[in-house]
Amino acid sequence: MDPISTARYGMMAATRSLADSAARMANISGEGEVDYASEAVARIEAKQAFKANVAVIRVADQMWDSLLALQR
């Protein structure tokens, strides 16, 4: 699997995690209590995972640009 596909999958997983956390914090179902501290940690983790995967895509893009520049 190439790094861009892996990073894209990681970005989708981080997005799902963030959406799940937001739904739990909104307590849509109205059942049970919400642990806001753990939800805040989950949101920070999802944000950092998203940023890390974006960095992978940027590096892969720079590598492709470098390779293309060598062919010119």
mmCIF file of the N, C-alpha and C atoms, coordinates in Angstrom:
data_MODEL
# 
_entry.id   MODEL 
# 
loop_
_atom_site.group_PDB 
_atom_site.id 
_atom_site.type_symbol 
_atom_site.label_atom_id 
_atom_site.label_alt_id 
_atom_site.label_comp_id 
_atom_site.label_asym_id 
_atom_site.label_entity_id 
_atom_site.label_seq_id 
_atom_site.pdbx_PDB_ins_code 
_atom_site.Cartn_x 
_atom_site.Cartn_y 
_atom_site.Cartn_z 
_atom_site.occupancy 
_atom_site.B_iso_or_equiv 
_atom_site.pdbx_formal_charge 
_atom_site.auth_seq_id 
_atom_site.auth_comp_id 
_atom_site.auth_asym_id 
_atom_site.auth_atom_id 
_atom_site.pdbx_PDB_model_num 
ATOM 1   N N  . MET A 1 1  ? 0.845   -1.174 0.000   1.00 0.00 ? 1  MET A N  1 
ATOM 2   C CA . MET A 1 1  ? 0.000   0.000  0.000   1.00 0.00 ? 1  MET A CA 1 
ATOM 3   C C  . MET A 1 1  ? 0.897   1.246  0.000   1.00 0.00 ? 1  MET A C  1 
ATOM 4   N N  . ASP A 1 2  ? 0.554   2.206  -0.801  1.00 0.00 ? 2  ASP A N  1 
ATOM 5   C CA . ASP A 1 2  ? 1.385   3.405  -0.881  1.00 0.00 ? 2  ASP A CA 1 
ATOM 6   C C  . ASP A 1 2  ? 1.081   4.343  0.296   1.00 0.00 ? 2  ASP A C  1 
ATOM 7   N N  . PRO A 1 3  ? 2.025   5.238  0.614   1.00 0.00 ? 3  PRO A N  1 
ATOM 8   C CA . PRO A 1 3  ? 1.860   6.100  1.789   1.00 0.00 ? 3  PRO A CA 1 
ATOM 9   C C  . PRO A 1 3  ? 0.655   7.036  1.698   1.00 0.00 ? 3  PRO A C  1 
ATOM 10  N N  . ILE A 1 4  ? 0.315   7.480  0.508   1.00 0.00 ? 4  ILE A N  1 
ATOM 11  C CA . ILE A 1 4  ? -0.811  8.406  0.376   1.00 0.00 ? 4  ILE A CA 1 
ATOM 12  C C  . ILE A 1 4  ? -2.120  7.689  0.701   1.00 0.00 ? 4  ILE A C  1 
ATOM 13  N N  . SER A 1 5  ? -2.275  6.466  0.249   1.00 0.00 ? 5  SER A N  1 
ATOM 14  C CA . SER A 1 5  ? -3.487  5.701  0.581   1.00 0.00 ? 5  SER A CA 1 
ATOM 15  C C  . SER A 1 5  ? -3.577  5.438  2.076   1.00 0.00 ? 5  SER A C  1 
ATOM 16  N N  . THR A 1 6  ? -2.441  5.103  2.675   1.00 0.00 ? 6  THR A N  1 
ATOM 17  C CA . THR A 1 6  ? -2.412  4.866  4.113   1.00 0.00 ? 6  THR A CA 1 
ATOM 18  C C  . THR A 1 6  ? -2.775  6.137  4.869   1.00 0.00 ? 6  THR A C  1 
ATOM 19  N N  . ALA A 1 7  ? -2.210  7.267  4.443   1.00 0.00 ? 7  ALA A N  1 
ATOM 20  C CA . ALA A 1 7  ? -2.512  8.542  5.096   1.00 0.00 ? 7  ALA A CA 1 
ATOM 21  C C  . ALA A 1 7  ? -3.974  8.922  4.903   1.00 0.00 ? 7  ALA A C  1 
ATOM 22  N N  . ARG A 1 8  ? -4.503  8.674  3.726   1.00 0.00 ? 8  ARG A N  1 
ATOM 23  C CA . ARG A 1 8  ? -5.915  8.970  3.466   1.00 0.00 ? 8  ARG A CA 1 
ATOM 24  C C  . ARG A 1 8  ? -6.818  8.139  4.387   1.00 0.00 ? 8  ARG A C  1 
ATOM 25  N N  . TYR A 1 9  ? -6.479  6.870  4.556   1.00 0.00 ? 9  TYR A N  1 
ATOM 26  C CA . TYR A 1 9  ? -7.232  6.015  5.466   1.00 0.00 ? 9  TYR A CA 1 
ATOM 27  C C  . TYR A 1 9  ? -7.140  6.553  6.896   1.00 0.00 ? 9  TYR A C  1 
ATOM 28  N N  . GLY A 1 10 ? -5.943  6.981  7.292   1.00 0.00 ? 10 GLY A N  1 
ATOM 29  C CA . GLY A 1 10 ? -5.752  7.543  8.629   1.00 0.00 ? 10 GLY A CA 1 
ATOM 30  C C  . GLY A 1 10 ? -6.557  8.815  8.831   1.00 0.00 ? 10 GLY A C  1 
ATOM 31  N N  . MET A 1 11 ? -6.641  9.631  7.790   1.00 0.00 ? 11 MET A N  1 
ATOM 32  C CA . MET A 1 11 ? -7.438  10.863 7.880   1.00 0.00 ? 11 MET A CA 1 
ATOM 33  C C  . MET A 1 11 ? -8.921  10.537 8.030   1.00 0.00 ? 11 MET A C  1 
ATOM 34  N N  . MET A 1 12 ? -9.380  9.540  7.310   1.00 0.00 ? 12 MET A N  1 
ATOM 35  C CA . MET A 1 12 ? -10.792 9.140  7.428   1.00 0.00 ? 12 MET A CA 1 
ATOM 36  C C  . MET A 1 12 ? -11.075 8.593  8.822   1.00 0.00 ? 12 MET A C  1 
ATOM 37  N N  . ALA A 1 13 ? -10.148 7.807  9.369   1.00 0.00 ? 13 ALA A N  1 
ATOM 38  C CA . ALA A 1 13 ? -10.333 7.252  10.718  1.00 0.00 ? 13 ALA A CA 1 
ATOM 39  C C  . ALA A 1 13 ? -10.354 8.369  11.756  1.00 0.00 ? 13 ALA A C  1 
ATOM 40  N N  . ALA A 1 14 ? -9.468  9.359  11.596  1.00 0.00 ? 14 ALA A N  1 
ATOM 41  C CA . ALA A 1 14 ? -9.448  10.489 12.528  1.00 0.00 ? 14 ALA A CA 1 
ATOM 42  C C  . ALA A 1 14 ? -10.734 11.297 12.428  1.00 0.00 ? 14 ALA A C  1 
ATOM 43  N N  . THR A 1 15 ? -11.236 11.468 11.226  1.00 0.00 ? 15 THR A N  1 
ATOM 44  C CA . THR A 1 15 ? -12.488 12.201 11.031  1.00 0.00 ? 15 THR A CA 1 
ATOM 45  C C  . THR A 1 15 ? -13.654 11.472 11.691  1.00 0.00 ? 15 THR A C  1 
ATOM 46  N N  . ARG A 1 16 ? -13.699 10.139 11.525  1.00 0.00 ? 16 ARG A N  1 
ATOM 47  C CA . ARG A 1 16 ? -14.757 9.351  12.174  1.00 0.00 ? 16 ARG A CA 1 
ATOM 48  C C  . ARG A 1 16 ? -14.662 9.446  13.695  1.00 0.00 ? 16 ARG A C  1 
ATOM 49  N N  . SER A 1 17 ? -13.436 9.383  14.202  1.00 0.00 ? 17 SER A N  1 
ATOM 50  C CA . SER A 1 17 ? -13.234 9.473  15.642  1.00 0.00 ? 17 SER A CA 1 
ATOM 51  C C  . SER A 1 17 ? -13.707 10.823 16.175  1.00 0.00 ? 17 SER A C  1 
ATOM 52  N N  . LEU A 1 18 ? -13.401 11.877 15.448  1.00 0.00 ? 18 LEU A N  1 
ATOM 53  C CA . LEU A 1 18 ? -13.831 13.218 15.851  1.00 0.00 ? 18 LEU A CA 1 
ATOM 54  C C  . LEU A 1 18 ? -15.347 13.341 15.807  1.00 0.00 ? 18 LEU A C  1 
ATOM 55  N N  . ALA A 1 19 ? -15.967 12.798 14.781  1.00 0.00 ? 19 ALA A N  1 
ATOM 56  C CA . ALA A 1 19 ? -17.427 12.845 14.664  1.00 0.00 ? 19 ALA A CA 1 
ATOM 57  C C  . ALA A 1 19 ? -18.089 12.032 15.771  1.00 0.00 ? 19 ALA A C  1 
ATOM 58  N N  . ASP A 1 20 ? -17.531 10.869 16.091  1.00 0.00 ? 20 ASP A N  1 
ATOM 59  C CA . ASP A 1 20 ? -18.078 10.052 17.171  1.00 0.00 ? 20 ASP A CA 1 
ATOM 60  C C  . ASP A 1 20 ? -17.981 10.777 18.511  1.00 0.00 ? 20 ASP A C  1 
ATOM 61  N N  . SER A 1 21 ? -16.836 11.414 18.735  1.00 0.00 ? 21 SER A N  1 
ATOM 62  C CA . SER A 1 21 ? -16.658 12.165 19.974  1.00 0.00 ? 21 SER A CA 1 
ATOM 63  C C  . SER A 1 21 ? -17.642 13.319 20.061  1.00 0.00 ? 21 SER A C  1 
ATOM 64  N N  . ALA A 1 22 ? -17.838 14.011 18.967  1.00 0.00 ? 22 ALA A N  1 
ATOM 65  C CA . ALA A 1 22 ? -18.785 15.127 18.951  1.00 0.00 ? 22 ALA A CA 1 
ATOM 66  C C  . ALA A 1 22 ? -20.201 14.638 19.239  1.00 0.00 ? 22 ALA A C  1 
ATOM 67  N N  . ALA A 1 23 ? -20.566 13.501 18.690  1.00 0.00 ? 23 ALA A N  1 
ATOM 68  C CA . ALA A 1 23 ? -21.903 12.950 18.935  1.00 0.00 ? 23 ALA A CA 1 
ATOM 69  C C  . ALA A 1 23 ? -22.068 12.562 20.402  1.00 0.00 ? 23 ALA A C  1 
ATOM 70  N N  . ARG A 1 24 ? -21.020 11.962 20.980  1.00 0.00 ? 24 ARG A N  1 
ATOM 71  C CA . ARG A 1 24 ? -21.103 11.598 22.394  1.00 0.00 ? 24 ARG A CA 1 
ATOM 72  C C  . ARG A 1 24 ? -21.204 12.845 23.271  1.00 0.00 ? 24 ARG A C  1 
ATOM 73  N N  . MET A 1 25 ? -20.446 13.890 22.921  1.00 0.00 ? 25 MET A N  1 
ATOM 74  C CA . MET A 1 25 ? -20.494 15.122 23.714  1.00 0.00 ? 25 MET A CA 1 
ATOM 75  C C  . MET A 1 25 ? -21.846 15.806 23.584  1.00 0.00 ? 25 MET A C  1 
ATOM 76  N N  . ALA A 1 26 ? -22.452 15.709 22.423  1.00 0.00 ? 26 ALA A N  1 
ATOM 77  C CA . ALA A 1 26 ? -23.781 16.293 22.235  1.00 0.00 ? 26 ALA A CA 1 
ATOM 78  C C  . ALA A 1 26 ? -24.831 15.438 22.926  1.00 0.00 ? 26 ALA A C  1 
ATOM 79  N N  . ASN A 1 27 ? -24.447 14.190 23.255  1.00 0.00 ? 27 ASN A N  1 
ATOM 80  C CA . ASN A 1 27 ? -25.320 13.250 23.945  1.00 0.00 ? 27 ASN A CA 1 
ATOM 81  C C  . ASN A 1 27 ? -26.660 13.135 23.227  1.00 0.00 ? 27 ASN A C  1 
ATOM 82  N N  . ILE A 1 28 ? -26.571 12.832 21.949  1.00 0.00 ? 28 ILE A N  1 
ATOM 83  C CA . ILE A 1 28 ? -27.743 12.752 21.091  1.00 0.00 ? 28 ILE A CA 1 
ATOM 84  C C  . ILE A 1 28 ? -28.770 11.763 21.625  1.00 0.00 ? 28 ILE A C  1 
ATOM 85  N N  . SER A 1 29 ? -28.307 10.646 22.133  1.00 0.00 ? 29 SER A N  1 
ATOM 86  C CA . SER A 1 29 ? -29.245 9.623  22.601  1.00 0.00 ? 29 SER A CA 1 
ATOM 87  C C  . SER A 1 29 ? -29.899 10.008 23.919  1.00 0.00 ? 29 SER A C  1 
ATOM 88  N N  . GLY A 1 30 ? -29.267 10.901 24.670  1.00 0.00 ? 30 GLY A N  1 
ATOM 89  C CA . GLY A 1 30 ? -29.819 11.322 25.942  1.00 0.00 ? 30 GLY A CA 1 
ATOM 90  C C  . GLY A 1 30 ? -29.644 10.306 27.052  1.00 0.00 ? 30 GLY A C  1 
ATOM 91  N N  . GLU A 1 31 ? -28.875 9.252  26.783  1.00 0.00 ? 31 GLU A N  1 
ATOM 92  C CA . GLU A 1 31 ? -28.678 8.197  27.773  1.00 0.00 ? 31 GLU A CA 1 
ATOM 93  C C  . GLU A 1 31 ? -27.305 8.338  28.421  1.00 0.00 ? 31 GLU A C  1 
ATOM 94  N N  . GLY A 1 32 ? -27.244 8.164  29.714  1.00 0.00 ? 32 GLY A N  1 
ATOM 95  C CA . GLY A 1 32 ? -25.982 8.134  30.425  1.00 0.00 ? 32 GLY A CA 1 
ATOM 96  C C  . GLY A 1 32 ? -25.295 9.495  30.505  1.00 0.00 ? 32 GLY A C  1 
ATOM 97  N N  . GLU A 1 33 ? -24.172 9.485  31.219  1.00 0.00 ? 33 GLU A N  1 
ATOM 98  C CA . GLU A 1 33 ? -23.394 10.705 31.383  1.00 0.00 ? 33 GLU A CA 1 
ATOM 99  C C  . GLU A 1 33 ? -22.211 10.697 30.429  1.00 0.00 ? 33 GLU A C  1 
ATOM 100 N N  . VAL A 1 34 ? -21.712 11.879 30.156  1.00 0.00 ? 34 VAL A N  1 
ATOM 101 C CA . VAL A 1 34 ? -20.582 12.034 29.250  1.00 0.00 ? 34 VAL A CA 1 
ATOM 102 C C  . VAL A 1 34 ? -19.351 12.409 30.067  1.00 0.00 ? 34 VAL A C  1 
ATOM 103 N N  . ASP A 1 35 ? -18.242 11.712 29.837  1.00 0.00 ? 35 ASP A N  1 
ATOM 104 C CA . ASP A 1 35 ? -16.974 12.054 30.474  1.00 0.00 ? 35 ASP A CA 1 
ATOM 105 C C  . ASP A 1 35 ? -16.272 13.059 29.559  1.00 0.00 ? 35 ASP A C  1 
ATOM 106 N N  . TYR A 1 36 ? -16.443 14.327 29.883  1.00 0.00 ? 36 TYR A N  1 
ATOM 107 C CA . TYR A 1 36 ? -15.924 15.374 29.010  1.00 0.00 ? 36 TYR A CA 1 
ATOM 108 C C  . TYR A 1 36 ? -14.400 15.379 28.934  1.00 0.00 ? 36 TYR A C  1 
ATOM 109 N N  . ALA A 1 37 ? -13.741 14.976 30.010  1.00 0.00 ? 37 ALA A N  1 
ATOM 110 C CA . ALA A 1 37 ? -12.276 14.934 29.982  1.00 0.00 ? 37 ALA A CA 1 
ATOM 111 C C  . ALA A 1 37 ? -11.776 13.908 28.966  1.00 0.00 ? 37 ALA A C  1 
ATOM 112 N N  . SER A 1 38 ? -12.356 12.713 28.981  1.00 0.00 ? 38 SER A N  1 
ATOM 113 C CA . SER A 1 38 ? -11.899 11.697 28.027  1.00 0.00 ? 38 SER A CA 1 
ATOM 114 C C  . SER A 1 38 ? -12.306 12.062 26.603  1.00 0.00 ? 38 SER A C  1 
ATOM 115 N N  . GLU A 1 39 ? -13.430 12.734 26.447  1.00 0.00 ? 39 GLU A N  1 
ATOM 116 C CA . GLU A 1 39 ? -13.835 13.176 25.106  1.00 0.00 ? 39 GLU A CA 1 
ATOM 117 C C  . GLU A 1 39 ? -12.892 14.263 24.588  1.00 0.00 ? 39 GLU A C  1 
ATOM 118 N N  . ALA A 1 40 ? -12.438 15.141 25.478  1.00 0.00 ? 40 ALA A N  1 
ATOM 119 C CA . ALA A 1 40 ? -11.483 16.167 25.069  1.00 0.00 ? 40 ALA A CA 1 
ATOM 120 C C  . ALA A 1 40 ? -10.176 15.522 24.622  1.00 0.00 ? 40 ALA A C  1 
ATOM 121 N N  . VAL A 1 41 ? -9.737  14.504 25.354  1.00 0.00 ? 41 VAL A N  1 
ATOM 122 C CA . VAL A 1 41 ? -8.518  13.782 24.982  1.00 0.00 ? 41 VAL A CA 1 
ATOM 123 C C  . VAL A 1 41 ? -8.711  13.088 23.635  1.00 0.00 ? 41 VAL A C  1 
ATOM 124 N N  . ALA A 1 42 ? -9.871  12.478 23.428  1.00 0.00 ? 42 ALA A N  1 
ATOM 125 C CA . ALA A 1 42 ? -10.146 11.798 22.158  1.00 0.00 ? 42 ALA A CA 1 
ATOM 126 C C  . ALA A 1 42 ? -10.118 12.791 20.998  1.00 0.00 ? 42 ALA A C  1 
ATOM 127 N N  . ARG A 1 43 ? -10.657 13.992 21.224  1.00 0.00 ? 43 ARG A N  1 
ATOM 128 C CA . ARG A 1 43 ? -10.659 15.005 20.164  1.00 0.00 ? 43 ARG A CA 1 
ATOM 129 C C  . ARG A 1 43 ? -9.245  15.485 19.856  1.00 0.00 ? 43 ARG A C  1 
ATOM 130 N N  . ILE A 1 44 ? -8.429  15.663 20.883  1.00 0.00 ? 44 ILE A N  1 
ATOM 131 C CA . ILE A 1 44 ? -7.041  16.082 20.676  1.00 0.00 ? 44 ILE A CA 1 
ATOM 132 C C  . ILE A 1 44 ? -6.274  14.999 19.929  1.00 0.00 ? 44 ILE A C  1 
ATOM 133 N N  . GLU A 1 45 ? -6.488  13.735 20.302  1.00 0.00 ? 45 GLU A N  1 
ATOM 134 C CA . GLU A 1 45 ? -5.827  12.623 19.605  1.00 0.00 ? 45 GLU A CA 1 
ATOM 135 C C  . GLU A 1 45 ? -6.241  12.576 18.142  1.00 0.00 ? 45 GLU A C  1 
ATOM 136 N N  . ALA A 1 46 ? -7.525  12.758 17.871  1.00 0.00 ? 46 ALA A N  1 
ATOM 137 C CA . ALA A 1 46 ? -8.009  12.730 16.487  1.00 0.00 ? 46 ALA A CA 1 
ATOM 138 C C  . ALA A 1 46 ? -7.404  13.883 15.691  1.00 0.00 ? 46 ALA A C  1 
ATOM 139 N N  . LYS A 1 47 ? -7.326  15.054 16.308  1.00 0.00 ? 47 LYS A N  1 
ATOM 140 C CA . LYS A 1 47 ? -6.746  16.223 15.635  1.00 0.00 ? 47 LYS A CA 1 
ATOM 141 C C  . LYS A 1 47 ? -5.272  15.968 15.294  1.00 0.00 ? 47 LYS A C  1 
ATOM 142 N N  . GLN A 1 48 ? -4.520  15.414 16.243  1.00 0.00 ? 48 GLN A N  1 
ATOM 143 C CA . GLN A 1 48 ? -3.110  15.142 16.016  1.00 0.00 ? 48 GLN A CA 1 
ATOM 144 C C  . GLN A 1 48 ? -2.913  14.048 14.963  1.00 0.00 ? 48 GLN A C  1 
ATOM 145 N N  . ALA A 1 49 ? -3.761  13.040 14.977  1.00 0.00 ? 49 ALA A N  1 
ATOM 146 C CA . ALA A 1 49 ? -3.680  11.987 13.962  1.00 0.00 ? 49 ALA A CA 1 
ATOM 147 C C  . ALA A 1 49 ? -3.948  12.560 12.578  1.00 0.00 ? 49 ALA A C  1 
ATOM 148 N N  . PHE A 1 50 ? -4.936  13.446 12.483  1.00 0.00 ? 50 PHE A N  1 
ATOM 149 C CA . PHE A 1 50 ? -5.250  14.074 11.204  1.00 0.00 ? 50 PHE A CA 1 
ATOM 150 C C  . PHE A 1 50 ? -4.057  14.889 10.716  1.00 0.00 ? 50 PHE A C  1 
ATOM 151 N N  . LYS A 1 51 ? -3.460  15.683 11.613  1.00 0.00 ? 51 LYS A N  1 
ATOM 152 C CA . LYS A 1 51 ? -2.299  16.504 11.247  1.00 0.00 ? 51 LYS A CA 1 
ATOM 153 C C  . LYS A 1 51 ? -1.125  15.630 10.785  1.00 0.00 ? 51 LYS A C  1 
ATOM 154 N N  . ALA A 1 52 ? -0.897  14.518 11.483  1.00 0.00 ? 52 ALA A N  1 
ATOM 155 C CA . ALA A 1 52 ? 0.210   13.630 11.119  1.00 0.00 ? 52 ALA A CA 1 
ATOM 156 C C  . ALA A 1 52 ? -0.001  13.040 9.732   1.00 0.00 ? 52 ALA A C  1 
ATOM 157 N N  . ASN A 1 53 ? -1.222  12.657 9.424   1.00 0.00 ? 53 ASN A N  1 
ATOM 158 C CA . ASN A 1 53 ? -1.504  12.091 8.103   1.00 0.00 ? 53 ASN A CA 1 
ATOM 159 C C  . ASN A 1 53 ? -1.410  13.134 7.005   1.00 0.00 ? 53 ASN A C  1 
ATOM 160 N N  . VAL A 1 54 ? -1.782  14.369 7.302   1.00 0.00 ? 54 VAL A N  1 
ATOM 161 C CA . VAL A 1 54 ? -1.613  15.452 6.331   1.00 0.00 ? 54 VAL A CA 1 
ATOM 162 C C  . VAL A 1 54 ? -0.125  15.672 6.061   1.00 0.00 ? 54 VAL A C  1 
ATOM 163 N N  . ALA A 1 55 ? 0.693   15.584 7.107   1.00 0.00 ? 55 ALA A N  1 
ATOM 164 C CA . ALA A 1 55 ? 2.137   15.741 6.934   1.00 0.00 ? 55 ALA A CA 1 
ATOM 165 C C  . ALA A 1 55 ? 2.707   14.650 6.036   1.00 0.00 ? 55 ALA A C  1 
ATOM 166 N N  . VAL A 1 56 ? 2.219   13.430 6.185   1.00 0.00 ? 56 VAL A N  1 
ATOM 167 C CA . VAL A 1 56 ? 2.672   12.324 5.325   1.00 0.00 ? 56 VAL A CA 1 
ATOM 168 C C  . VAL A 1 56 ? 2.342   12.624 3.868   1.00 0.00 ? 56 VAL A C  1 
ATOM 169 N N  . ILE A 1 57 ? 1.145   13.123 3.620   1.00 0.00 ? 57 ILE A N  1 
ATOM 170 C CA . ILE A 1 57 ? 0.743   13.443 2.244   1.00 0.00 ? 57 ILE A CA 1 
ATOM 171 C C  . ILE A 1 57 ? 1.601   14.572 1.689   1.00 0.00 ? 57 ILE A C  1 
ATOM 172 N N  . ARG A 1 58 ? 1.906   15.570 2.510   1.00 0.00 ? 58 ARG A N  1 
ATOM 173 C CA . ARG A 1 58 ? 2.760   16.676 2.049   1.00 0.00 ? 58 ARG A CA 1 
ATOM 174 C C  . ARG A 1 58 ? 4.156   16.177 1.676   1.00 0.00 ? 58 ARG A C  1 
ATOM 175 N N  . VAL A 1 59 ? 4.724   15.317 2.516   1.00 0.00 ? 59 VAL A N  1 
ATOM 176 C CA . VAL A 1 59 ? 6.062   14.786 2.236   1.00 0.00 ? 59 VAL A CA 1 
ATOM 177 C C  . VAL A 1 59 ? 6.042   13.946 0.970   1.00 0.00 ? 59 VAL A C  1 
ATOM 178 N N  . ALA A 1 60 ? 5.028   13.121 0.806   1.00 0.00 ? 60 ALA A N  1 
ATOM 179 C CA . ALA A 1 60 ? 4.924   12.304 -0.409  1.00 0.00 ? 60 ALA A CA 1 
ATOM 180 C C  . ALA A 1 60 ? 4.799   13.199 -1.642  1.00 0.00 ? 60 ALA A C  1 
ATOM 181 N N  . ASP A 1 61 ? 4.048   14.272 -1.523  1.00 0.00 ? 61 ASP A N  1 
ATOM 182 C CA . ASP A 1 61 ? 3.902   15.208 -2.633  1.00 0.00 ? 61 ASP A CA 1 
ATOM 183 C C  . ASP A 1 61 ? 5.235   15.877 -2.964  1.00 0.00 ? 61 ASP A C  1 
ATOM 184 N N  . GLN A 1 62 ? 5.968   16.271 -1.932  1.00 0.00 ? 62 GLN A N  1 
ATOM 185 C CA . GLN A 1 62 ? 7.285   16.875 -2.157  1.00 0.00 ? 62 GLN A CA 1 
ATOM 186 C C  . GLN A 1 62 ? 8.243   15.877 -2.798  1.00 0.00 ? 62 GLN A C  1 
ATOM 187 N N  . MET A 1 63 ? 8.165   14.622 -2.386  1.00 0.00 ? 63 MET A N  1 
ATOM 188 C CA . MET A 1 63 ? 9.030   13.601 -2.982  1.00 0.00 ? 63 MET A CA 1 
ATOM 189 C C  . MET A 1 63 ? 8.712   13.424 -4.467  1.00 0.00 ? 63 MET A C  1 
ATOM 190 N N  . TRP A 1 64 ? 7.427   13.381 -4.811  1.00 0.00 ? 64 TRP A N  1 
ATOM 191 C CA . TRP A 1 64 ? 7.045   13.251 -6.214  1.00 0.00 ? 64 TRP A CA 1 
ATOM 192 C C  . TRP A 1 64 ? 7.519   14.462 -7.012  1.00 0.00 ? 64 TRP A C  1 
ATOM 193 N N  . ASP A 1 65 ? 7.370   15.648 -6.447  1.00 0.00 ? 65 ASP A N  1 
ATOM 194 C CA . ASP A 1 65 ? 7.843   16.849 -7.135  1.00 0.00 ? 65 ASP A CA 1 
ATOM 195 C C  . ASP A 1 65 ? 9.349   16.797 -7.370  1.00 0.00 ? 65 ASP A C  1 
ATOM 196 N N  . SER A 1 66 ? 10.085  16.323 -6.382  1.00 0.00 ? 66 SER A N  1 
ATOM 197 C CA . SER A 1 66 ? 11.536  16.192 -6.520  1.00 0.00 ? 66 SER A CA 1 
ATOM 198 C C  . SER A 1 66 ? 11.905  15.192 -7.612  1.00 0.00 ? 66 SER A C  1 
ATOM 199 N N  . LEU A 1 67 ? 11.199  14.063 -7.631  1.00 0.00 ? 67 LEU A N  1 
ATOM 200 C CA . LEU A 1 67 ? 11.468  13.066 -8.660  1.00 0.00 ? 67 LEU A CA 1 
ATOM 201 C C  . LEU A 1 67 ? 11.156  13.584 -10.049 1.00 0.00 ? 67 LEU A C  1 
ATOM 202 N N  . LEU A 1 68 ? 10.064  14.318 -10.175 1.00 0.00 ? 68 LEU A N  1 
ATOM 203 C CA . LEU A 1 68 ? 9.714   14.889 -11.465 1.00 0.00 ? 68 LEU A CA 1 
ATOM 204 C C  . LEU A 1 68 ? 10.717  15.952 -11.906 1.00 0.00 ? 68 LEU A C  1 
ATOM 205 N N  . ALA A 1 69 ? 11.226  16.700 -10.948 1.00 0.00 ? 69 ALA A N  1 
ATOM 206 C CA . ALA A 1 69 ? 12.232  17.723 -11.258 1.00 0.00 ? 69 ALA A CA 1 
ATOM 207 C C  . ALA A 1 69 ? 13.523  17.072 -11.752 1.00 0.00 ? 69 ALA A C  1 
ATOM 208 N N  . LEU A 1 70 ? 13.854  15.892 -11.218 1.00 0.00 ? 70 LEU A N  1 
ATOM 209 C CA . LEU A 1 70 ? 15.056  15.191 -11.661 1.00 0.00 ? 70 LEU A CA 1 
ATOM 210 C C  . LEU A 1 70 ? 14.924  14.696 -13.110 1.00 0.00 ? 70 LEU A C  1 
ATOM 211 N N  . GLN A 1 71 ? 13.712  14.402 -13.539 1.00 0.00 ? 71 GLN A N  1 
ATOM 212 C CA . GLN A 1 71 ? 13.491  13.904 -14.885 1.00 0.00 ? 71 GLN A CA 1 
ATOM 213 C C  . GLN A 1 71 ? 13.539  15.009 -15.930 1.00 0.00 ? 71 GLN A C  1 
ATOM 214 N N  . ARG A 1 72 ? 13.436  16.244 -15.519 1.00 0.00 ? 72 ARG A N  1 
ATOM 215 C CA . ARG A 1 72 ? 13.440  17.351 -16.493 1.00 0.00 ? 72 ARG A CA 1 
ATOM 216 C C  . ARG A 1 72 ? 14.782  17.611 -17.038 1.00 0.00 ? 72 ARG A C  1 
# 
